[in-house]
Amino acid sequence: MNLAFARQNYSQVKNVADASKYDGYNAVKVALNQVVSSMEILQSDKDGQEKEPHFERALTSLYFLQKCLDFEKGGDLAKNLFKVYEYCRQAILAFTVKKAEQTLDKAIQFAKMILEGWEGIEDEVKSVKI
């Protein structure tokens, strides 16, 4: 009886851990989608008041993505992602605050590339067993 109980508890903990991993995956996916869509809106022809929440959303999402990086386990990939996220952040600030003569095209392209790669690993994340 104790073995069956232990096995049942292990299965429940394992299922929660698997779900938690997938929740983390989805949180990053949502943040990447927010960055892309917010930068596209910032660069659009909408007026400034409509763009303000997207400025904040893009910067907050980038901050979240930077904080999620695990530099110990992620190594060079984590360092490079941090640099790309920082590039996007600086591009948003230059475009929005400094009114620099530039576009967000390159930053949007980088963010879309990361999002595409992230979406490409979804099946792997779903199938990972602890």
MDTraj code that builds the backbone (N, CA, C; nanometers):
import mdtraj as md
import numpy as np

residues = "MET ASN LEU ALA PHE ALA ARG GLN ASN TYR SER GLN VAL LYS ASN VAL ALA ASP ALA SER LYS TYR ASP GLY TYR ASN ALA VAL LYS VAL ALA LEU ASN GLN VAL VAL SER SER MET GLU ILE LEU GLN SER ASP LYS ASP GLY GLN GLU LYS GLU PRO HIS PHE GLU ARG ALA LEU THR SER LEU TYR PHE LEU GLN LYS CYS LEU ASP PHE GLU LYS GLY GLY ASP LEU ALA LYS ASN LEU PHE LYS VAL TYR GLU TYR CYS ARG GLN ALA ILE LEU ALA PHE THR VAL LYS LYS ALA GLU GLN THR LEU ASP LYS ALA ILE GLN PHE ALA LYS MET ILE LEU GLU GLY TRP GLU GLY ILE GLU ASP GLU VAL LYS SER VAL LYS ILE".split()
xyz = np.array([
    [0.0817, -0.1191, 0.0000],
    [0.0000, 0.0000, 0.0000],
    [0.0860, 0.1254, 0.0000],
    [0.1917, 0.1278, 0.0806],
    [0.2791, 0.2441, 0.0857],
    [0.3490, 0.2679, -0.0470],
    [0.3878, 0.1597, -0.1153],
    [0.4533, 0.1729, -0.2453],
    [0.3577, 0.2333, -0.3481],
    [0.2342, 0.1899, -0.3477],
    [0.1341, 0.2446, -0.4397],
    [0.1102, 0.3924, -0.4110],
    [0.1031, 0.4273, -0.2842],
    [0.0838, 0.5671, -0.2449],
    [0.2025, 0.6519, -0.2902],
    [0.3237, 0.6029, -0.2695],
    [0.4445, 0.6748, -0.3107],
    [0.4475, 0.6923, -0.4620],
    [0.4109, 0.5867, -0.5339],
    [0.4092, 0.5926, -0.6807],
    [0.3071, 0.6963, -0.7284],
    [0.1915, 0.7006, -0.6650],
    [0.0877, 0.7967, -0.7020],
    [0.1351, 0.9402, -0.6755],
    [0.1971, 0.9632, -0.5605],
    [0.2486, 1.0969, -0.5287],
    [0.3579, 1.1380, -0.6249],
    [0.4453, 1.0449, -0.6606],
    [0.5522, 1.0748, -0.7564],
    [0.4911, 1.1170, -0.8891],
    [0.3904, 1.0447, -0.9357],
    [0.3254, 1.0772, -1.0630],
    [0.2625, 1.2155, -1.0589],
    [0.1993, 1.2491, -0.9463],
    [0.1376, 1.3812, -0.9334],
    [0.2424, 1.4910, -0.9357],
    [0.3520, 1.4725, -0.8627],
    [0.4600, 1.5724, -0.8597],
    [0.5213, 1.5861, -0.9977],
    [0.5416, 1.4751, -1.0654],
    [0.6002, 1.4762, -1.1996],
    [0.5104, 1.5527, -1.2964],
    [0.3796, 1.5290, -1.2890],
    [0.2855, 1.5990, -1.3765],
    [0.2863, 1.7487, -1.3505],
    [0.2934, 1.7880, -1.2244],
    [0.2991, 1.9301, -1.1893],
    [0.4285, 1.9912, -1.2425],
    [0.5400, 1.9204, -1.2288],
    [0.6690, 1.9714, -1.2782],
    [0.6667, 1.9853, -1.4292],
    [0.6100, 1.8873, -1.4994],
    [0.5993, 1.8952, -1.6455],
    [0.5129, 2.0139, -1.6870],
    [0.4009, 2.0321, -1.6188],
    [0.3113, 2.1448, -1.6489],
    [0.3809, 2.2768, -1.6206],
    [0.4581, 2.2815, -1.5125],
    [0.5301, 2.4030, -1.4771],
    [0.6328, 2.4398, -1.5840],
    [0.7005, 2.3398, -1.6358],
    [0.7979, 2.3627, -1.7427],
    [0.7292, 2.4220, -1.8652],
    [0.6128, 2.3660, -1.8996],
    [0.5390, 2.4146, -2.0149],
    [0.4831, 2.5544, -1.9889],
    [0.4433, 2.5831, -1.8656],
    [0.3978, 2.7174, -1.8294],
    [0.5110, 2.8181, -1.8500],
    [0.6320, 2.7811, -1.8111],
    [0.7481, 2.8676, -1.8324],
    [0.7721, 2.8923, -1.9802],
    [0.7595, 2.7884, -2.0594],
    [0.7745, 2.8007, -2.2046],
    [0.6723, 2.9009, -2.2587],
    [0.5467, 2.8845, -2.2149],
    [0.4400, 2.9733, -2.2624],
    [0.4608, 3.1176, -2.2175],
    [0.5129, 3.1381, -2.0981],
    [0.5378, 3.2749, -2.0499],
    [0.6399, 3.3449, -2.1390],
    [0.7440, 3.2735, -2.1769],
    [0.8450, 3.3320, -2.2656],
    [0.7856, 3.3574, -2.4036],
    [0.7038, 3.2652, -2.4517],
    [0.6396, 3.2820, -2.5827],
    [0.5503, 3.4059, -2.5841],
    [0.4729, 3.4246, -2.4783],
    [0.3851, 3.5425, -2.4683],
    [0.4698, 3.6700, -2.4673],
    [0.5785, 3.6702, -2.3913],
    [0.6643, 3.7890, -2.3839],
    [0.7250, 3.8198, -2.5202],
    [0.7708, 3.7178, -2.5913],
    [0.8276, 3.7402, -2.7251],
    [0.7219, 3.7952, -2.8205],
    [0.6012, 3.7403, -2.8142],
    [0.4916, 3.7920, -2.8976],
    [0.4616, 3.9372, -2.8643],
    [0.4638, 3.9720, -2.7354],
    [0.4390, 4.1098, -2.6925],
    [0.5459, 4.2035, -2.7468],
    [0.6708, 4.1603, -2.7420],
    [0.7801, 4.2440, -2.7924],
    [0.7604, 4.2715, -2.9409],
    [0.7351, 4.1667, -3.0172],
    [0.7186, 4.1826, -3.1623],
    [0.5996, 4.2726, -3.1941],
    [0.4835, 4.2411, -3.1382],
    [0.3638, 4.3193, -3.1718],
    [0.3757, 4.4634, -3.1233],
    [0.4337, 4.4846, -3.0069],
    [0.4475, 4.6209, -2.9552],
    [0.5441, 4.7030, -3.0397],
    [0.6544, 4.6425, -3.0817],
    [0.7477, 4.7169, -3.1677],
    [0.6834, 4.7495, -3.3018],
    [0.6045, 4.6578, -3.3557],
    [0.5357, 4.6854, -3.4829],
    [0.4374, 4.8011, -3.4662],
    [0.3675, 4.8062, -3.3554],
    [0.2733, 4.9155, -3.3312],
    [0.3485, 5.0470, -3.3089],
    [0.4597, 5.0414, -3.2370],
    [0.5394, 5.1633, -3.2161],
    [0.5851, 5.2220, -3.3482],
    [0.6156, 5.1369, -3.4415],
    [0.6653, 5.1841, -3.5711],
    [0.5515, 5.2207, -3.6662],
    [0.4286, 5.1898, -3.6298],
    [0.3138, 5.2161, -3.7167],
    [0.2804, 5.3655, -3.7208],
    [0.1771, 5.3954, -3.7967],
    [0.1333, 5.5343, -3.8137],
    [0.0356, 5.5805, -3.7058],
    [0.0110, 5.4987, -3.6057],
    [-0.0820, 5.5381, -3.4988],
    [-0.0263, 5.6590, -3.4234],
    [-0.1169, 5.7330, -3.3584],
    [-0.0706, 5.8510, -3.2846],
    [-0.0002, 5.8098, -3.1554],
    [0.0707, 5.9049, -3.0969],
    [0.1549, 5.8794, -2.9806],
    [0.0830, 5.8238, -2.8608],
    [-0.0393, 5.8694, -2.8380],
    [-0.1144, 5.8238, -2.7211],
    [-0.1501, 5.6755, -2.7328],
    [-0.1774, 5.6305, -2.8547],
    [-0.2083, 5.4892, -2.8767],
    [-0.0832, 5.4025, -2.8607],
    [0.0334, 5.4613, -2.8824],
    [0.1583, 5.3860, -2.8775],
    [0.2151, 5.3715, -2.7360],
    [0.1768, 5.4613, -2.6470],
    [0.2370, 5.4638, -2.5125],
    [0.2315, 5.3296, -2.4392],
    [0.1157, 5.2626, -2.4338],
    [0.1146, 5.1344, -2.3625],
    [0.2045, 5.0296, -2.4278],
    [0.2239, 5.0412, -2.5576],
    [0.3084, 4.9451, -2.6285],
    [0.4565, 4.9708, -2.6016],
    [0.4910, 5.0939, -2.5787],
    [0.6279, 5.1282, -2.5387],
    [0.6586, 5.0595, -2.4049],
    [0.5698, 5.0760, -2.3095],
    [0.5873, 5.0158, -2.1764],
    [0.5834, 4.8633, -2.1840],
    [0.4924, 4.8098, -2.2629],
    [0.4781, 4.6645, -2.2745],
    [0.6027, 4.6023, -2.3362],
    [0.6560, 4.6651, -2.4388],
    [0.7760, 4.6119, -2.5045],
    [0.8944, 4.6119, -2.4090],
    [0.9143, 4.7221, -2.3384],
    [1.0275, 4.7301, -2.2455],
    [1.0113, 4.6334, -2.1283],
    [0.8901, 4.6213, -2.0760],
    [0.8658, 4.5286, -1.9658],
    [0.8885, 4.3838, -2.0101],
    [0.8420, 4.3509, -2.1284],
    [0.8600, 4.2151, -2.1803],
    [1.0074, 4.1839, -2.2039],
    [1.0802, 4.2811, -2.2551],
    [1.2247, 4.2604, -2.2760],
    [1.2968, 4.2410, -2.1426],
    [1.2573, 4.3179, -2.0428],
    [1.3167, 4.3022, -1.9101],
    [1.2881, 4.1620, -1.8566],
    [1.1645, 4.1172, -1.8707],
    [1.1274, 3.9820, -1.8283],
    [1.2128, 3.8774, -1.8996],
    [1.2273, 3.8913, -2.0301],
    [1.3064, 3.7948, -2.1076],
    [1.4522, 3.7934, -2.0621],
    [1.5075, 3.9099, -2.0339],
    [1.6454, 3.9168, -1.9863],
    [1.6588, 3.8503, -1.8500],
    [1.5613, 3.8710, -1.7625],
    [1.5677, 3.8139, -1.6283],
    [1.5488, 3.6616, -1.6298],
    [1.4853, 3.6089, -1.7320],
    [1.4618, 3.4643, -1.7417],
    [1.5865, 3.3871, -1.7850],
    [1.6837, 3.4551, -1.8387],
    [1.8016, 3.3854, -1.8904],
    [1.8831, 3.3230, -1.7779],
    [1.9276, 3.2018, -1.8005],
    [2.0120, 3.1303, -1.7057],
    [2.1526, 3.1275, -1.7657],
    [2.2380, 3.2161, -1.7184],
    [2.3714, 3.2299, -1.7765],
    [2.4617, 3.1110, -1.7434],
    [2.4347, 3.0425, -1.6333],
    [2.5156, 2.9260, -1.5977],
    [2.4870, 2.8095, -1.6906],
    [2.3609, 2.7780, -1.7101],
    [2.3235, 2.6657, -1.7964],
    [2.3222, 2.7056, -1.9440],
    [2.2899, 2.8311, -1.9724],
    [2.2722, 2.8757, -2.1100],
    [2.3984, 2.9143, -2.1823],
    [2.5044, 2.9427, -2.1075],
    [2.6333, 2.9753, -2.1680],
    [2.6268, 3.0878, -2.2697],
    [2.6900, 3.0637, -2.3846],
    [2.6972, 3.1653, -2.4901],
    [2.5601, 3.2006, -2.5466],
    [2.4715, 3.1028, -2.5535],
    [2.3380, 3.1311, -2.6051],
    [2.2675, 3.2341, -2.5177],
    [2.2742, 3.2170, -2.3870],
    [2.2113, 3.3124, -2.2945],
    [2.2749, 3.4504, -2.3084],
    [2.4070, 3.4545, -2.3193],
    [2.4764, 3.5831, -2.3350],
    [2.4340, 3.6524, -2.4642],
    [2.4243, 3.5756, -2.5718],
    [2.3859, 3.6344, -2.7002],
    [2.2406, 3.6794, -2.7015],
    [2.1523, 3.6025, -2.6380],
    [2.0124, 3.6446, -2.6285],
    [2.0014, 3.7736, -2.5476],
    [2.0781, 3.7824, -2.4391],
    [2.0768, 3.9044, -2.3590],
    [2.1158, 4.0246, -2.4464],
    [2.2187, 4.0071, -2.5287],
    [2.2642, 4.1157, -2.6162],
    [2.1574, 4.1548, -2.7179],
    [2.0882, 4.0564, -2.7727],
    [1.9818, 4.0864, -2.8696],
    [1.8666, 4.1597, -2.8014],
    [1.8280, 4.1125, -2.6835],
    [1.7215, 4.1802, -2.6098],
    [1.7627, 4.3226, -2.5738],
    [1.8878, 4.3411, -2.5379],
    [1.9377, 4.4749, -2.5048],
    [1.9398, 4.5628, -2.6295],
    [1.9764, 4.5059, -2.7436],
    [1.9729, 4.5803, -2.8697],
    [1.8300, 4.6282, -2.8977],
    [1.7333, 4.5381, -2.8794],
    [1.5925, 4.5750, -2.9022],
    [1.5503, 4.6861, -2.8067],
    [1.5901, 4.6750, -2.6826],
    [1.5560, 4.7770, -2.5829],
    [1.6140, 4.9126, -2.6221],
    [1.7388, 4.9132, -2.6588],
    [1.8042, 5.0384, -2.6991],
    [1.7412, 5.0958, -2.8261],
    [1.7034, 5.0079, -2.9186],
    [1.6392, 5.0540, -3.0421],
    [1.5048, 5.1192, -3.0117],
    [1.4294, 5.0595, -2.9206],
    [1.3002, 5.1171, -2.8816],
    [1.3198, 5.2540, -2.8178],
    [1.4153, 5.2635, -2.7277],
    [1.4417, 5.3926, -2.6624],
    [1.4862, 5.4978, -2.7635],
    [1.5758, 5.4602, -2.8527],
    [1.6240, 5.5552, -2.9534],
    [1.5108, 5.5978, -3.0456],
    [1.4289, 5.5046, -3.0837],
    [1.3189, 5.5337, -3.1763],
    [1.2104, 5.6178, -3.1105],
    [1.1759, 5.5855, -2.9877],
    [1.0622, 5.6482, -2.9209],
    [1.0992, 5.7730, -2.8419],
    [1.2002, 5.7616, -2.7600],
    [1.2351, 5.8712, -2.6698],
    [1.3249, 5.9730, -2.7382],
    [1.4269, 5.9241, -2.8026],
    [1.5254, 6.0143, -2.8642],
    [1.4832, 6.0595, -3.0027],
    [1.3777, 5.9996, -3.0556],
    [1.3275, 6.0339, -3.1894],
    [1.4381, 6.0241, -3.2947],
    [1.5194, 5.9229, -3.2810],
    [1.6310, 5.9036, -3.3733],
    [1.5789, 5.8719, -3.5132],
    [1.6593, 5.9054, -3.6092],
    [1.6263, 5.8788, -3.7488],
    [1.6589, 5.7334, -3.7812],
    [1.5798, 5.6460, -3.7270],
    [1.5976, 5.5038, -3.7536],
    [1.4635, 5.4357, -3.7436],
    [1.4598, 5.3100, -3.7820],
    [1.3378, 5.2320, -3.7696],
    [1.3641, 5.1182, -3.6708],
    [1.2600, 5.0477, -3.6422],
    [1.2720, 4.9305, -3.5561],
    [1.2799, 4.8018, -3.6382],
    [1.2975, 4.8162, -3.7693],
    [1.2955, 4.6995, -3.8578],
    [1.3913, 4.5894, -3.8145],
    [1.5146, 4.6253, -3.7863],
    [1.6147, 4.5248, -3.7504],
    [1.5814, 4.4599, -3.6160],
    [1.5391, 4.5386, -3.5195],
    [1.5012, 4.4854, -3.3886],
    [1.3806, 4.3924, -3.4017],
    [1.2835, 4.4299, -3.4823],
    [1.1665, 4.3449, -3.5053],
    [1.2089, 4.2151, -3.5718],
    [1.2975, 4.2254, -3.6686],
    [1.3469, 4.1058, -3.7383],
    [1.4166, 4.0109, -3.6402],
    [1.5007, 4.0640, -3.5529],
    [1.5695, 3.9815, -3.4531],
    [1.4697, 3.9138, -3.3591],
    [1.3731, 3.9910, -3.3106],
    [1.2739, 3.9362, -3.2171],
    [1.1890, 3.8284, -3.2847],
    [1.1531, 3.8493, -3.4098],
    [1.0761, 3.7490, -3.4831],
    [1.1574, 3.6208, -3.5026],
    [1.2852, 3.6352, -3.5270],
    [1.3716, 3.5193, -3.5455],
    [1.3793, 3.4373, -3.4160],
    [1.3927, 3.5056, -3.3033],
    [1.3966, 3.4362, -3.1739],
    [1.2616, 3.3689, -3.1473],
    [1.1519, 3.4396, -3.1737],
    [1.0183, 3.3835, -3.1540],
    [0.9987, 3.2596, -3.2411],
    [1.0410, 3.2655, -3.3641],
    [1.0281, 3.1515, -3.4549],
    [1.1060, 3.0308, -3.4011],
    [1.2265, 3.0549, -3.3543],
    [1.3058, 2.9468, -3.2955],
    [1.2403, 2.8911, -3.1701],
    [1.1847, 2.9801, -3.0892],
    [1.1198, 2.9384, -2.9646],
    [0.9973, 2.8528, -2.9959],
    [0.9185, 2.8950, -3.0936],
    [0.8008, 2.8167, -3.1330],
    [0.8422, 2.6815, -3.1901],
    [0.9612, 2.6758, -3.2486],
    [1.0113, 2.5514, -3.3062],
    [1.0448, 2.4444, -3.2039],
    [1.0618, 2.4820, -3.0779],
    [1.0953, 2.3821, -2.9757],
    [0.9758, 2.3431, -2.8899],
    [0.8575, 2.3917, -2.9231],
    [0.7397, 2.3644, -2.8406],
    [0.7140, 2.2148, -2.8233],
    [0.7216, 2.1377, -2.9315],
    [0.6962, 1.9940, -2.9205],
    [0.7983, 1.9262, -2.8308],
    [0.9231, 1.9727, -2.8354],
    [1.0268, 1.9165, -2.7485],
    [0.9955, 1.9457, -2.6018],
    [0.9514, 2.0673, -2.5744],
    [0.9186, 2.1051, -2.4363],
    [0.8022, 2.0210, -2.3857],
    [0.7027, 1.9987, -2.4714],
    [0.5870, 1.9177, -2.4319],
    [0.6270, 1.7734, -2.4013],
    [0.7271, 1.7236, -2.4732],
    [0.7611, 1.5822, -2.4597],
    [0.8709, 1.5558, -2.3562],
    [0.9322, 1.6607, -2.3005],
    [1.0388, 1.6410, -2.2022],
    [0.9821, 1.5818, -2.0750],
    [1.0452, 1.4785, -2.0306],
    [1.0051, 1.4139, -1.9048],
    [1.1157, 1.4353, -1.8033],
    [1.0778, 1.4630, -1.6819],
    [1.1754, 1.4868, -1.5739],
    [1.2268, 1.3551, -1.5238],
])
top = md.Topology()
chain = top.add_chain()
for i, resn in enumerate(residues, 1):
    res = top.add_residue(resn, chain, resSeq=i)
    for name in ("N", "CA", "C"):
        top.add_atom(name, md.element.get_by_symbol(name[0]), res)
traj = md.Trajectory(xyz[None], top)
